[in-house]
Amino acid sequence: MDKMSTLEYINQMFPTEASLSGVEPLMQKIQSEIRRVDAGILAAVRQQSNSGTKAKEDLAAATHAVEELTYKIREIKTKAEQSEMMVQEICRDIKKLDFAKKHITTTITALHRLTMLVSAVEQLQIMASKRQYKEAAAQLEAVNQLCSHFEAYRDIPKITELREKFKSIKQILKSHVFSDFSSLGTGKESEETNLLQHLSDACLVVDALEPSVKEELVNNFCSRELTSYEQIFEGAELAKLDKTERRYAWIKRRMRTNEEIWKIFPTSWLVPYRLCIQFCKKTRKQLEGILDNMKEKPDVATLLMALQRTLEFEDELAEKFGGGTQSREIGNEIEEIGRQNNSQSASDIRKKYEKKLAAHQGSENEEKDGNKDLSAPGAGFNFHGIISSCFEPHLIVYIELEEKTLMENLEKLVQEETWDVEEGSQNNVLSSSMQLFLIIKRSLKRCSALTKSQTLYNLFKVFQRVLKAYATKLFGRLPKGGTGIVAAATGMDGQIKTSDRDERVICYIVNSAEYCHKTSGELAESVSKIIDSQFADRVDMSEVQDKFSAVITKSLVTLVHGLETKFDAEMAAMTRVPWGTLESVGDQSGYVNGINMILSSSIPVLGSLLSPIYFQFFLDKLASSVGPRFYMNIFKCKQISETGAQQMLLDTQAVKTILLEIPSLGRQTSGAAGYSKFVSREMSKAEALLKVILSPVDSVADTYRALLPEGTPMEFQRILELKGLKKSDQQSILDDFNKGSPAISQPSSAAPVGQSMAPAPPASTVPAISNPASAGFIASREDVLTRAAALGRGAATTGFKRFLALTEAAKDRKDGPFRKLFNA
């Protein structure tokens, strides 16, 4: 308690008077504690005094011990230096003796090897003079090893002399060996029984000499063997293309006859392999000369036969010697062409074919240099194409024949085409398209068995031309002509009249073009995998696929034109209805029933034959044709009364319902939602037009602007004519319309004969139009739309009351156009 006050402590110990009785005991306790502390302090002082004296004694003893240790270390170091000097003195003479011994040993070894080298060279010279090849081969190895020990003494005259002598002996051996090998193949081997063994020993000498000697000997042997070949087949009798097979028979017979004799060569020399390489080069050179010197185009059969035999010979060589082989089995790749994939969607088929580029292992047809030629089998040399590539520039006649054959088959297939498919067929594809690809696959197999280079690429271009020609044939089979909105947009003239069979044929053409589009992509993929890599990136069927896509588009548009032509009679019937004198609103008109019958007859067939994506495309084209045409057909009517407009509005709703039911009718509802929106948008224009016709004269301009904001003054004038207004009455309304202000003046003249003007609707139903003198108020867009909606539902007119009565009666019916109309 550093900061504790004495007073506070006493007050804390004795807070009350009663507690003062404990003062005496507390004082005794404190006195006892003081004495105990004093005794402890005294003992500590005494102990510290004794410890200080002992510590000084220990420090002095330690200092003395360190001094003694330092002295002993210094003494040991001095003795070590003295010992080292003594050892050096002792070993100085021994070191000199060791160096002397080492030099004497090296000298003795060198002299011994020199003696051996002199002796070996002398013996080798004797062996060379006596043509003792077997012994000389072993001696050559020994001399070579001995010479390697004297590489550091090349400048010594004696060593130089020995090396020159050894070099001359090797030259003598080489000349003897070459001289002896010149007798091989002359018939002496049958006369001299030991000649083959003698030459076999000579091969050991050649192995012991430089590698260049072996190369030179093998090349000389091969050239000598092929001398007779060149003489035989350069003559006028055998220097012909049809004698090509005899060339290969000659070399195979030569190798078979001399197989036993050629066993004198070590297998590592690969003499038959090198002989075949030189034979192939000479044969290629001679065949190139024959082909280049032909005055006329070669006969295709002869050319292909020579090429086939050449390819077979190359395969035999590749199989015999191994290495550089490549599989010619391409059937699996080609068989994949044209296989139907039922799980593939039509959208995937219609996508642009993305070509996959792959690295192909192909044979390079260029000649290899000498080092490559003499490499071991499988180490890089490829027999494929070493001869056959010389035929490549001359195979144009074969391609011309293939193209002629394919075109003739195409014409025959189209002529024999029934333009129908068998019952129960799953793909609904014309037989001519499938047969055409079968013929193309056979042609591809034939060509790929002969070549995979430029000629195969040329044949691929022929396939492109043939498929484009087939696409043109499909174009030509489509019905000609066309009319209507879509026809005008495509620039076609005349009418397209299609029967039920025509519609089926068009569907078959669509499916066949789709099949050709997909299969041509597979064909390009297969060819790119087969053909040499330098041509793979040029294999492309996009133009052909675009051609078939155009066939599909035109076919579907033609279907729309055909239905459009069928609608002509119904559209004409619509204009002949006396809309201006119609007295009451009844059930849907006859022309609507006609449209329904046409669609009910055609749509189920089209839906069953077309794929979903093309059926959807057809529906979109049909909606884009029928909607605007129905809209324009209203303008072709002579005059439309209010009752007539109400009846026509009912017909419009019925036509809209019929169009909306087409996906269900065709049993393809995958894209029905988007199609329904499209139909509703197109038909809403006709409904808006009829609501404008139903509007009162004083608000017709405002209603036209609100419901048809994209309308033109000419259309507005035609609407006034349909309402039955005279020219004089129309002018004031047109003037106000052109100025952008609503027409508010009622025409004073009476309506034409036969047309009853509708009375003004009650104020509670239609918003009243302000007096123009009351500040020139212009009706707002919302007011006009409200009024138009009221007109669409039916104002309080006599004719429309009958219409409402019919709708009330329709509530008890389960079907019918009225029920469908008001259930929507």
Secondary structure, DSSP 4 states (H G I P E B T S, - for coil): -TT--HHHHHHHH--SSGGGGGHHHHHHHHHHHHHHHHHHHHHHHHHHHHHHHHHHHHHHHHHHHHHHHHHHHHHHHHHHHHHHHHHHHHHHHHHHHHHHHHHHHHHHHHHHHHHHHHHHHHHHHHHHHHT-HHHHHHHHHHHHHHHHTTGGGTTSHHHHHHHHHHHHHHHHHHHHHHHHHTTTTTTHHHH-TTHHHHHHHHHHHHHHS-HHHHHHHHHHHHHHHHHHHHHHHTSTTT-SGGGHHHHHHHHHHHHHHTTTGGGGS-GGG-HHHHHHHHHHHHHHHHHHHHHHT-SSPPPHHHHHHHHHHHHHHHHHHHHHH-SS------HHHHHTTT---TTS-HHHHHSPP-PPP--------SPP-HHHHTSPTTSS---TTTTGGGGGGGTHHHHHHHHHHHHHHHHHHHHH--S---TT-SS---HHHHHHHHHHHHHHHHHHHH-SSHHHHHHHHHHHHHHHHHHHHHHHHSPP---HHHHHHHT--S-----HHHHHHHHHHHHHHHHHHHHHHHHHHHHHHHS-HHHHTT---HHHHHHHHHHHHHHHHHHHHHHHHHHHHHHHHHHHS-TTS--S--S--HHHHHHHHHHHHHHHHHHHHS-HHHHHHHHHHHHHHHHHHHHHHHHHSS---HHHHHHHHHHHHHHHHHHHTHHHHTT--TTHHHHHHHHHHHHHHHHHHHHHHHS-GGGHHHHHHHH-TT--HHHHHHHHHHTT--HHHHHHHHHHHHHT----PPP-SPPPTT-PPPPPPPTTTSPPPPPTTTT-----HHHHHHHHHHHHH--S-HHHHHHHHHHHHHTT-SSSHHHHHHH-
